[in-house]
Amino acid sequence: MKYILIILLIALIGVGIFANYYEFQEENFSEKVLGLCILTFSFIWMPLFIYYRYKDKKKEDFILSNEKLKEMNDFSRKK
């Protein structure tokens, strides 16, 4: 999964740079390609990255509970 994300990111950046600097016959083609790169990055690459990064984590580690607030308050008072 890690290598798929890296390859996809490099491909998206490469296509975006290519579309930006290469002059096409059609007037708005480069803008369409850049838009597709941004959509692909937003709706395919980013969710895959988030899934890969947090798949083995517990949700409780990211939820702010009363116990964690007390720990944070105690920690700040010790300083």
DSSP file (Angstrom, degrees, kcal/mol; ACC not computed):
  #  RESIDUE AA STRUCTURE BP1 BP2  ACC     N-H-->O    O-->H-N    N-H-->O    O-->H-N    TCO  KAPPA ALPHA  PHI   PSI    X-CA   Y-CA   Z-CA
    1    1 A M     >        0   0    0      0, 0.0     4,-2.3     0, 0.0     5,-0.2   0.000 360.0 360.0 360.0 -37.7    0.0    0.0    0.0
    2    2 A K  H  >  +     0   0    0      1,-0.2     4,-2.0     2,-0.2     5,-0.1   0.917 360.0  45.4 -62.0 -43.2    2.9    2.3    0.8
    3    3 A Y  H  > S+     0   0    0      2,-0.2     4,-2.6     1,-0.2    -1,-0.2   0.840 109.6  54.8 -71.6 -32.8    4.4    1.9   -2.6
    4    4 A I  H  > S+     0   0    0      2,-0.2     4,-2.7     1,-0.2    -1,-0.2   0.917 109.4  48.3 -64.0 -42.8    1.1    2.3   -4.4
    5    5 A L  H  X S+     0   0    0     -4,-2.3     4,-2.3     2,-0.2    -2,-0.2   0.903 112.9  47.5 -64.4 -41.3    0.6    5.7   -2.6
    6    6 A I  H  X S+     0   0    0     -4,-2.0     4,-2.4     2,-0.2     5,-0.2   0.934 114.0  46.4 -65.8 -45.7    4.1    6.8   -3.5
    7    7 A I  H  X S+     0   0    0     -4,-2.6     4,-2.5     1,-0.2    -2,-0.2   0.918 113.5  48.9 -63.1 -44.1    3.7    5.8   -7.2
    8    8 A L  H  X S+     0   0    0     -4,-2.7     4,-2.5    -5,-0.2    -1,-0.2   0.898 111.6  49.3 -64.1 -40.5    0.2    7.4   -7.4
    9    9 A L  H  X S+     0   0    0     -4,-2.3     4,-2.4     2,-0.2     5,-0.2   0.925 112.5  47.0 -64.5 -44.7    1.5   10.7   -5.8
   10   10 A I  H  X S+     0   0    0     -4,-2.4     4,-2.6     1,-0.2    -2,-0.2   0.900 112.8  50.3 -63.9 -40.2    4.5   10.9   -8.2
   11   11 A A  H  X S+     0   0    0     -4,-2.5     4,-2.8     2,-0.2     5,-0.3   0.918 111.0  48.4 -64.4 -43.2    2.2   10.1  -11.2
   12   12 A L  H  X S+     0   0    0     -4,-2.5     4,-2.2     2,-0.2    -2,-0.2   0.916 114.2  45.5 -64.1 -42.8   -0.3   12.8  -10.2
   13   13 A I  H  X S+     0   0    0     -4,-2.4     4,-2.5     2,-0.2     5,-0.2   0.915 114.0  49.9 -66.6 -41.6    2.5   15.4   -9.7
   14   14 A G  H  X S+     0   0    0     -4,-2.6     4,-2.6    -5,-0.2    -2,-0.2   0.919 112.4  45.7 -63.2 -45.1    4.1   14.4  -12.9
   15   15 A V  H  X S+     0   0    0     -4,-2.8     4,-2.7     2,-0.2     5,-0.2   0.890 112.5  52.3 -65.7 -38.8    0.9   14.6  -14.9
   16   16 A G  H  X S+     0   0    0     -4,-2.2     4,-1.6    -5,-0.3    -2,-0.2   0.919 112.5  44.0 -63.7 -43.5    0.1   17.9  -13.3
   17   17 A I  H  X S+     0   0    0     -4,-2.5     4,-1.9     2,-0.2     5,-0.2   0.918 114.3  50.5 -66.5 -43.1    3.5   19.4  -14.2
   18   18 A F  H  X S+     0   0    0     -4,-2.6     4,-2.1     1,-0.2    -2,-0.2   0.921 111.7  47.3 -60.3 -45.1    3.3   18.0  -17.7
   19   19 A A  H  < S+     0   0    0     -4,-2.7    -1,-0.2     1,-0.2    -2,-0.2   0.822 111.2  52.7 -67.6 -30.5   -0.2   19.4  -18.3
   20   20 A N  H  < S+     0   0    0     -4,-1.6    -1,-0.2    -5,-0.2    -2,-0.2   0.867 119.2  31.3 -73.7 -35.8    0.9   22.8  -17.0
   21   21 A Y  H  < S+     0   0    0     -4,-1.9     2,-0.4    -5,-0.1    -2,-0.2   0.665 101.5  83.6-100.0 -17.7    3.9   23.2  -19.2
   22   22 A Y  S  < S-     0   0    0     -4,-2.1     2,-0.6    -5,-0.2     8,-0.1  -0.723  73.4-133.9 -91.1 135.2    2.9   21.4  -22.4
   23   23 A E        -     0   0    0     -2,-0.4     2,-0.2     6,-0.0     4,-0.1  -0.777  24.1-161.7 -90.8 122.9    0.9   23.3  -24.9
   24   24 A F        -     0   0    0     -2,-0.6     6,-0.1     2,-0.3     5,-0.0  -0.590  27.7-119.7-100.3 162.8   -2.1   21.2  -26.2
   25   25 A Q  S    S+     0   0    0     -2,-0.2     2,-0.2     4,-0.0    -1,-0.1   0.930  98.2  70.9 -65.0 -46.1   -4.1   21.8  -29.4
   26   26 A E  S >  S-     0   0    0      1,-0.1     3,-0.6     2,-0.0     4,-0.4  -0.509  83.8-135.0 -76.0 142.3   -7.3   22.2  -27.4
   27   27 A E  T 3  S+     0   0    0      1,-0.2     3,-0.3    -2,-0.2     4,-0.2   0.906  97.3  30.1 -67.4 -46.0   -7.5   25.4  -25.4
   28   28 A N  T 3> S+     0   0    0      1,-0.2     4,-1.9     2,-0.1    -1,-0.2   0.238  87.6 104.6-101.2  12.6   -8.8   24.2  -22.0
   29   29 A F  H <> S+     0   0    0     -3,-0.6     4,-2.4     1,-0.2     5,-0.2   0.900  79.4  50.9 -64.8 -41.0   -7.3   20.7  -22.0
   30   30 A S  H  > S+     0   0    0     -4,-0.4     4,-2.5    -3,-0.3    -1,-0.2   0.882 109.6  51.4 -65.2 -36.5   -4.5   21.5  -19.6
   31   31 A E  H  > S+     0   0    0      2,-0.2     4,-2.1    -4,-0.2    -1,-0.2   0.883 109.9  49.8 -66.2 -37.4   -7.0   23.0  -17.2
   32   32 A K  H  X S+     0   0    0     -4,-1.9     4,-2.4     2,-0.2    -2,-0.2   0.909 111.1  48.7 -66.5 -41.7   -9.1   19.9  -17.4
   33   33 A V  H  X S+     0   0    0     -4,-2.4     4,-2.3     2,-0.2    -2,-0.2   0.918 111.7  49.0 -65.4 -43.2   -6.1   17.6  -16.7
   34   34 A L  H  X S+     0   0    0     -4,-2.5     4,-2.2     1,-0.2    -1,-0.2   0.895 111.0  51.1 -62.6 -39.3   -5.1   19.7  -13.7
   35   35 A G  H  X S+     0   0    0     -4,-2.1     4,-2.5     2,-0.2    -2,-0.2   0.903 109.7  49.2 -64.0 -41.6   -8.6   19.6  -12.4
   36   36 A L  H  X S+     0   0    0     -4,-2.4     4,-2.6     2,-0.2    -2,-0.2   0.876 109.6  52.7 -65.8 -36.7   -8.7   15.8  -12.8
   37   37 A C  H  X S+     0   0    0     -4,-2.3     4,-2.5     2,-0.2    -2,-0.2   0.919 111.0  46.5 -63.4 -42.9   -5.3   15.6  -11.0
   38   38 A I  H  X S+     0   0    0     -4,-2.2     4,-2.5     2,-0.2    -2,-0.2   0.907 113.4  48.3 -67.1 -41.4   -6.7   17.6   -8.1
   39   39 A L  H  X S+     0   0    0     -4,-2.5     4,-3.0     2,-0.2     5,-0.3   0.913 112.3  49.0 -63.9 -42.4   -9.9   15.5   -7.9
   40   40 A T  H  X>S+     0   0    0     -4,-2.6     5,-2.2     1,-0.2     4,-1.8   0.909 112.6  48.2 -63.4 -42.0   -7.9   12.3   -8.0
   41   41 A F  I  <>S+     0   0    0     -4,-2.5     5,-2.3     3,-0.2    -2,-0.2   0.923 117.4  42.3 -61.9 -44.1   -5.6   13.6   -5.2
   42   42 A S  I  <5S+     0   0    0     -4,-2.5    -2,-0.2     3,-0.2    -1,-0.2   0.904 125.9  28.2 -72.1 -43.0   -8.6   14.7   -3.1
   43   43 A F  I  <5S+     0   0    0     -4,-3.0    -3,-0.2    -5,-0.2    -2,-0.2   0.568 133.8  22.0-103.4  -9.6  -11.0   11.8   -3.6
   44   44 A I  I  X5S+     0   0    0     -4,-1.8     4,-1.6    -5,-0.3    -3,-0.2   0.704 124.0  39.4-118.7 -55.3   -8.6    8.8   -4.2
   45   45 A W  I  ><S+     0   0    0     -5,-2.2     4,-2.6     1,-0.2     5,-0.2   0.938 114.9  50.1 -68.0 -46.8   -5.1    9.5   -2.9
   46   46 A M  H  ><S+     0   0    0     -5,-2.3     4,-2.6    -6,-0.3     5,-0.2   0.918 111.7  46.0 -64.0 -45.9   -6.1   11.3    0.4
   47   47 A P  H  > S+     0   0    0      0, 0.0     4,-2.5     0, 0.0    -1,-0.2   0.896 113.8  50.5 -63.3 -36.7   -8.6    8.7    1.6
   48   48 A L  H  X S+     0   0    0     -4,-1.6     4,-2.7     2,-0.2    -2,-0.2   0.915 111.6  48.4 -64.0 -41.1   -6.2    5.9    0.8
   49   49 A F  H  X S+     0   0    0     -4,-2.6     4,-2.5     2,-0.2    -1,-0.2   0.922 111.9  48.2 -64.0 -44.5   -3.4    7.7    2.7
   50   50 A I  H  X S+     0   0    0     -4,-2.6     4,-2.0     2,-0.2    -2,-0.2   0.911 113.3  47.9 -63.9 -41.9   -5.7    8.3    5.7
   51   51 A Y  H  X S+     0   0    0     -4,-2.5     4,-0.8    -5,-0.2    -2,-0.2   0.937 113.8  47.1 -62.9 -46.4   -6.7    4.6    5.7
   52   52 A Y  H  < S+     0   0    0     -4,-2.7     3,-0.4     1,-0.2     4,-0.2   0.894 114.6  46.9 -62.3 -40.3   -3.2    3.4    5.4
   53   53 A R  H  < S+     0   0    0     -4,-2.5    -1,-0.2     1,-0.2    -2,-0.2   0.845 124.4  27.9 -73.3 -34.9   -1.9    5.7    8.1
   54   54 A Y  H >< S+     0   0    0     -4,-2.0     3,-1.0    -5,-0.2    -1,-0.2   0.156  83.1 109.3-116.8  18.3   -4.6    5.0   10.7
   55   55 A K  T 3< S+     0   0    0     -4,-0.8    -1,-0.1    -3,-0.4    -2,-0.1   0.815  86.9  38.3 -69.8 -29.4   -5.8    1.5   10.0
   56   56 A D  T 3  S+     0   0    0     -4,-0.2    -1,-0.2    -3,-0.2     2,-0.2   0.226  95.9 105.2-104.5  14.5   -4.2   -0.1   13.2
   57   57 A K  S <  S-     0   0    0     -3,-1.0     2,-0.4     1,-0.0    -3,-0.1  -0.584  70.2-118.4 -94.1 156.4   -4.9    2.8   15.6
   58   58 A K    >   -     0   0    0     -2,-0.2     3,-0.9     1,-0.1     4,-0.4  -0.750  11.5-138.6 -91.7 139.9   -7.6    2.8   18.3
   59   59 A K  G >> S+     0   0    0     -2,-0.4     3,-1.5     1,-0.2     4,-0.6   0.825 100.6  67.2 -64.9 -30.3  -10.3    5.4   18.0
   60   60 A E  G >4 S+     0   0    0      1,-0.3     3,-0.5     2,-0.2    -1,-0.2   0.767  89.9  64.2 -63.7 -25.0  -10.1    6.0   21.7
   61   61 A D  G <4 S+     0   0    0     -3,-0.9    -1,-0.3     1,-0.2    -2,-0.2   0.755 107.8  41.5 -68.7 -22.8   -6.6    7.5   21.3
   62   62 A F  G <4 S+     0   0    0     -3,-1.5     2,-0.5    -4,-0.4    -1,-0.2   0.449  95.2  92.5-105.2  -2.9   -8.0   10.4   19.3
   63   63 A I  S << S-     0   0    0     -4,-0.6     2,-0.8    -3,-0.5     5,-0.1  -0.806  72.7-132.9 -97.5 131.3  -11.1   11.1   21.3
   64   64 A L        +     0   0    0     -2,-0.5     2,-0.2     4,-0.1    -3,-0.1  -0.732  35.4 175.1 -85.4 112.6  -10.9   13.7   24.0
   65   65 A S     >  -     0   0    0     -2,-0.8     4,-2.1    -5,-0.1     5,-0.1  -0.581  46.5-100.5-111.6 174.8  -12.5   12.3   27.2
   66   66 A N  H  > S+     0   0    0      1,-0.2     4,-2.3     2,-0.2     5,-0.2   0.870 121.3  54.8 -63.0 -37.3  -12.8   13.6   30.7
   67   67 A E  H  > S+     0   0    0      1,-0.2     4,-2.2     2,-0.2    -1,-0.2   0.913 108.8  46.9 -63.8 -42.5   -9.9   11.4   31.9
   68   68 A K  H  > S+     0   0    0      2,-0.2     4,-2.4     1,-0.2    -1,-0.2   0.867 109.9  53.7 -68.7 -35.4   -7.6   12.8   29.3
   69   69 A L  H  X S+     0   0    0     -4,-2.1     4,-2.4     2,-0.2    -2,-0.2   0.909 109.0  49.1 -63.5 -41.0   -8.7   16.4   30.2
   70   70 A K  H  X S+     0   0    0     -4,-2.3     4,-2.7     2,-0.2    -2,-0.2   0.909 110.8  50.3 -63.8 -41.5   -7.8   15.7   33.8
   71   71 A E  H  X S+     0   0    0     -4,-2.2     4,-2.3     1,-0.2    -2,-0.2   0.910 111.2  48.8 -61.7 -42.1   -4.4   14.3   32.8
   72   72 A M  H  X S+     0   0    0     -4,-2.4     4,-2.2     2,-0.2    -2,-0.2   0.906 112.2  48.0 -65.4 -41.3   -3.8   17.4   30.7
   73   73 A N  H  X S+     0   0    0     -4,-2.4     4,-1.7     2,-0.2    -2,-0.2   0.907 112.5  48.8 -65.7 -41.7   -4.7   19.7   33.5
   74   74 A D  H  X S+     0   0    0     -4,-2.7     4,-1.3     1,-0.2    -2,-0.2   0.893 111.4  50.5 -64.4 -38.9   -2.6   17.8   36.0
   75   75 A F  H  X S+     0   0    0     -4,-2.3     4,-0.8     1,-0.2    -2,-0.2   0.896 110.4  48.6 -65.9 -40.8    0.4   17.9   33.6
   76   76 A S  H  < S+     0   0    0     -4,-2.2     3,-0.2     1,-0.2    -1,-0.2   0.818 109.3  53.3 -71.3 -28.7    0.0   21.6   33.1
   77   77 A R  H  < S+     0   0    0     -4,-1.7    -1,-0.2     1,-0.2    -2,-0.2   0.782 100.2  61.9 -75.0 -26.9   -0.2   22.2   36.8
   78   78 A K  H  <        0   0    0     -4,-1.3    -1,-0.2     1,-0.3    -2,-0.2   0.793 360.0 360.0 -69.3 -27.1    3.1   20.3   37.5
   79   79 A K     <        0   0    0     -4,-0.8    -1,-0.3    -3,-0.2    -2,-0.2   0.480 360.0 360.0 -77.2 360.0    5.0   22.8   35.4
